[in-house]
Amino acid sequence: MKQLVPKYKWDRVKRAIENSRKILMTTHINPDGDGLGCEAAMYYFLKKLGKDPVIYNSSDLPPEYEFLNREGMFKRYTKQMGSSVFKGVDLIMVFDIGTPDRLGCIGEYVSKSSILKICVDHHPNKHGNFDIEIVDPDAPSVTFMIFDLIKCIDSSLIDYPIAEALYVGLLTDTGSFRFENTTIEALKMAIEMLEHGVKPGQVYRQIYENLRPIQAKLLGYVLQHLHYELSGKVAWFSLTREEIKSEGAKLEDVDGFTDFVRSIKDVEVSVMFLELDDKKIKVNFRSKGRVAVNGIAHRHGGGGHPYAAGMLLQMPISEAIGLVLEEVFELFGERSI
């Protein structure tokens, strides 16, 4: 087998995998292509190593990623399951979480468990009580890091399902190779995935060209009620539970809306305010690159990347809008509208 020089120090991770049989994997709530790609790639890879991998997430698998679920391995974790899913588990692997609270309800048991825990991430945040942490804020995706781990262990085991899952994470976290994190190394990895049979057009259509009619209707509502500030440099929208219900949609139907608003000409920063409960507001930020938005998220207990971040605020949506917009304006040297 060709000798490869790994980018990261995987020695402890390799030993942990070698000494384990049943390995539980999880990622953040409302999982994206990167977290799911890590889980799927490692699931297929670990099976080839003779291990018994299981995947439990605190959120359902988004429909656009169902094509990764060939073996039905993505399981929804609920509070009612308690610690039962950890029975017989030797190792816990956590991917792409940013902060431990983003694990959702499974996080309570992960944090309390005495089972060896590994976190692999590219978010520059505090990750919590993990036995082993491999974190690289400069990595284009966590699947980029997992690709390095797989090559370090046995690159000959990479097949189409593994390559496809790795590619999904890379594609989605680089904005289809449009964002500033699209490095030469990222493109080289993409080429290797194509050499394993990945079809870029096919994967793109599965993820990005499956907008459901109800999502299109809700997006239309958002665009009709879009707010512009600072001569169009900032665009923001809010959605209450009642508004979403009146459009016949669900909370998860807003996925990707903040990115879409960012694509509007002259918009530098887009912000979404989503009401999850009476005093629980999800805030998403996207930036084209002129200003970093993760500082705001960090100050309020959230996290993310410089140009894509988010947080939860415990206050009415009207208060959240006022608080956050003031801080966004300060990014541009402004104090008010």
C-alpha positions in Angstrom: 0.0 0.0 0.0 1.3 3.5 -0.9 2.7 5.3 2.1 0.8 8.6 2.8 1.8 11.5 5.0 -1.2 12.5 7.1 -2.0 16.2 7.6 -3.2 15.6 11.2 -1.9 13.6 14.1 -4.2 10.6 14.2 -2.2 8.2 16.3 -4.5 8.3 19.3 -7.6 8.2 17.1 -6.2 5.2 15.2 -5.5 3.3 18.5 -9.0 4.1 19.8 -10.6 2.7 16.7 -8.3 -0.4 16.7 -9.3 -1.1 20.3 -13.0 -0.6 19.8 -15.7 -2.8 18.3 -19.0 -0.9 18.6 -18.6 2.8 17.7 -21.4 5.3 18.0 -21.3 8.4 15.8 -23.3 11.7 16.1 -23.3 15.2 14.8 -25.1 18.5 15.5 -28.8 19.2 15.4 -30.3 20.0 12.0 -27.4 18.2 10.4 -25.9 19.4 7.2 -23.9 17.7 4.5 -20.6 17.9 6.3 -21.7 16.3 9.6 -23.8 13.7 7.7 -21.0 13.1 5.2 -18.5 12.4 8.0 -20.9 9.9 9.6 -21.7 8.1 6.4 -18.1 7.9 5.2 -16.9 6.6 8.6 -19.9 4.2 8.8 -18.9 2.4 5.5 -15.2 2.6 6.4 -15.6 1.2 9.9 -17.6 -1.7 8.5 -14.8 -2.5 6.2 -12.5 -2.6 9.2 -14.8 -5.2 10.8 -16.3 -2.8 13.3 -19.9 -2.3 14.4 -20.7 1.4 13.7 -24.0 3.0 14.6 -25.3 6.5 13.9 -27.7 8.4 16.2 -28.6 12.1 15.7 -30.9 14.3 17.6 -32.6 15.5 14.4 -34.2 13.6 11.5 -32.2 13.1 8.3 -33.1 16.0 5.9 -34.8 14.6 2.8 -32.1 16.0 0.4 -29.5 13.7 2.1 -31.6 10.5 1.9 -29.5 9.2 -0.9 -26.6 8.7 1.6 -28.8 6.4 3.7 -28.3 3.3 1.6 -28.3 1.0 4.6 -30.8 2.9 6.7 -28.0 3.6 9.2 -29.1 7.1 10.2 -31.2 6.8 13.3 -33.1 9.6 15.2 -32.3 9.8 18.9 -35.0 10.7 21.3 -34.9 11.5 25.0 -37.0 8.4 25.6 -34.1 6.2 24.4 -32.0 7.4 27.4 -28.7 5.6 27.7 -30.0 2.5 25.9 -28.2 3.3 22.6 -24.9 3.4 24.4 -25.1 -0.3 25.5 -22.0 -2.1 24.3 -20.5 1.0 22.8 -16.7 1.2 23.1 -16.1 4.6 21.4 -18.1 7.7 20.6 -17.1 9.9 17.6 -18.6 13.4 17.3 -18.3 15.4 14.1 -18.7 19.1 13.2 -20.5 20.3 16.3 -19.0 23.7 17.0 -20.2 23.6 20.6 -21.4 20.6 22.7 -24.9 22.1 23.1 -25.4 21.7 19.4 -25.6 17.9 19.9 -29.2 18.3 21.0 -30.8 15.8 23.4 -28.1 13.1 22.8 -25.5 15.5 24.1 -26.6 15.1 27.7 -25.7 11.4 27.6 -22.5 12.0 25.6 -21.2 14.5 28.1 -22.0 12.3 31.1 -20.7 9.0 29.5 -17.5 7.5 30.7 -17.0 6.0 27.2 -13.9 7.3 25.3 -15.0 10.3 23.3 -13.4 11.8 20.1 -14.4 15.1 18.6 -13.3 16.0 15.0 -14.2 19.5 14.0 -13.2 22.7 12.1 -15.1 25.2 14.2 -12.9 27.4 16.3 -14.9 27.0 19.5 -14.7 25.4 22.9 -15.7 21.8 22.3 -16.2 20.5 25.9 -15.1 17.4 27.7 -13.8 15.1 25.0 -10.9 12.7 25.5 -9.4 13.4 22.1 -10.0 16.5 20.0 -8.7 17.0 16.4 -9.7 20.6 15.5 -8.6 22.6 12.4 -10.4 25.9 11.8 -8.7 26.2 8.4 -10.0 22.9 7.1 -12.6 23.4 4.3 -14.8 20.7 5.8 -14.7 18.1 8.4 -14.9 15.4 5.7 -11.6 16.9 4.5 -10.2 15.9 7.8 -11.9 12.5 7.8 -10.5 11.8 4.4 -7.0 12.4 5.9 -7.9 9.9 8.7 -9.1 7.3 6.3 -5.9 7.6 4.1 -3.8 7.4 7.3 -5.5 4.0 8.2 -6.0 2.4 4.8 -6.7 4.4 1.6 -7.3 1.2 -0.3 -10.6 0.7 1.4 -12.1 3.9 -0.2 -15.0 3.0 -2.5 -17.8 4.9 -4.1 -20.1 5.2 -1.1 -17.2 6.5 1.1 -16.0 8.9 -1.6 -19.6 10.2 -2.3 -20.1 10.9 1.4 -16.8 12.7 1.7 -17.5 14.7 -1.4 -20.9 15.7 0.0 -19.3 17.4 3.0 -16.7 19.1 0.9 -19.3 20.3 -1.6 -21.7 21.7 0.9 -19.2 23.4 3.3 -17.4 25.2 0.5 -20.7 26.4 -1.0 -20.2 24.3 -4.1 -16.6 25.4 -4.3 -17.6 29.1 -4.2 -16.5 30.1 -0.7 -13.2 31.4 0.5 -12.4 28.0 2.1 -12.2 26.4 -1.4 -8.4 25.7 -1.2 -6.1 24.0 -3.6 -6.2 21.0 -1.2 -10.0 21.0 -1.3 -10.0 20.8 -5.1 -7.4 18.1 -5.1 -9.6 16.1 -2.7 -12.6 16.6 -5.0 -10.6 15.3 -7.9 -9.7 12.1 -5.9 -13.4 11.6 -5.1 -14.3 11.9 -8.8 -11.6 9.3 -9.5 -13.6 7.0 -7.3 -16.7 7.5 -9.4 -18.5 10.5 -7.8 -20.6 12.4 -10.3 -20.7 16.1 -9.4 -23.8 16.9 -11.3 -25.7 14.0 -9.8 -24.7 14.9 -6.2 -25.5 18.6 -6.7 -29.0 17.8 -8.0 -29.7 15.5 -5.1 -28.9 18.2 -2.6 -29.7 21.6 -4.2 -32.3 20.9 -6.9 -34.9 19.2 -4.7 -36.7 22.2 -3.4 -40.2 21.1 -2.3 -43.1 23.2 -3.5 -44.0 24.2 0.1 -40.4 25.4 0.6 -40.7 27.5 -2.6 -43.9 29.0 -1.3 -42.3 29.9 2.0 -39.2 31.4 0.3 -41.6 33.6 -1.7 -43.1 34.8 1.5 -39.7 35.6 2.9 -38.6 37.5 -0.1 -41.8 39.5 -0.1 -41.1 40.5 3.5 -37.3 41.0 3.3 -35.8 44.0 5.0 -32.8 45.9 3.7 -30.5 48.1 5.9 -27.4 50.2 5.4 -28.1 50.9 1.7 -28.7 47.3 1.0 -25.5 45.9 2.6 -27.6 44.1 5.2 -30.7 42.0 4.4 -32.7 40.3 7.1 -36.0 38.4 7.6 -37.9 37.0 10.5 -40.4 34.1 10.7 -42.7 33.3 13.6 -44.2 29.9 14.2 -47.6 31.3 13.2 -46.3 32.7 9.9 -44.7 29.3 9.0 -47.9 27.5 10.0 -50.0 29.9 7.9 -47.9 29.0 4.8 -48.4 25.3 5.5 -44.7 24.8 6.1 -42.5 23.5 8.9 -39.5 24.9 10.7 -37.1 22.8 8.7 -38.4 24.2 5.5 -36.3 27.4 6.0 -33.0 25.5 5.4 -30.9 27.4 3.0 -32.9 30.7 3.0 -30.2 32.7 4.7 -27.7 31.6 2.0 -30.2 32.6 -0.7 -30.6 36.1 0.7 -26.9 36.5 0.8 -26.7 35.9 -2.9 -28.7 39.1 -3.6 -26.6 41.8 -5.3 -24.9 44.3 -2.9 -25.9 42.3 0.2 -22.9 41.7 2.3 -24.6 40.1 5.4 -27.9 38.2 5.6 -29.6 37.4 8.9 -32.5 35.1 9.7 -34.6 35.3 12.9 -36.6 32.1 13.4 -39.0 31.7 16.3 -38.7 28.2 17.8 -40.7 29.0 20.8 -42.2 32.1 22.6 -38.8 33.2 23.9 -36.4 31.0 21.9 -35.1 32.5 18.7 -32.7 30.9 16.2 -30.4 33.5 14.5 -28.4 32.6 11.4 -25.7 34.8 9.8 -24.2 34.6 6.4 -21.5 37.0 5.0 -20.0 37.3 1.6 -16.6 37.8 3.2 -16.1 41.5 3.8 -17.0 41.2 7.5 -16.8 38.2 9.9 -20.1 37.4 11.6 -19.1 34.7 14.1 -18.0 37.2 16.7 -21.6 38.1 17.3 -22.6 34.5 17.6 -19.7 33.8 20.0 -20.7 36.7 22.3 -24.2 35.1 22.7 -23.2 31.5 23.2 -23.3 30.4 19.6 -20.6 29.7 17.1 -19.6 29.0 13.6 -17.2 30.1 10.9 -16.3 33.7 10.1 -18.8 33.9 7.3 -21.4 31.4 8.4 -22.5 31.4 12.0 -25.5 31.0 14.3 -26.9 31.2 17.8 -30.0 30.9 20.0 -31.4 33.8 22.0 -33.8 33.4 24.9 -36.0 36.4 24.3 -39.0 37.6 22.2 -38.3 37.8 18.5 -38.8 41.6 18.5 -36.1 42.0 21.1 -33.7 39.7 19.3 -34.1 41.6 16.1 -33.2 44.9 17.8 -30.3 43.5 19.7 -28.7 41.6 16.8 -29.1 44.3 14.1 -27.4 46.8 16.3 -24.4 44.5 16.5 -24.5 43.8 12.8 -24.5 47.6 12.1 -21.4 47.9 14.2 -19.6 45.5 11.9 -19.9 48.2 9.2 -19.0 51.1 11.6 -22.6 52.1 12.1 -24.6 52.4 15.3 -28.2 52.7 13.9 -30.3 52.3 10.8 
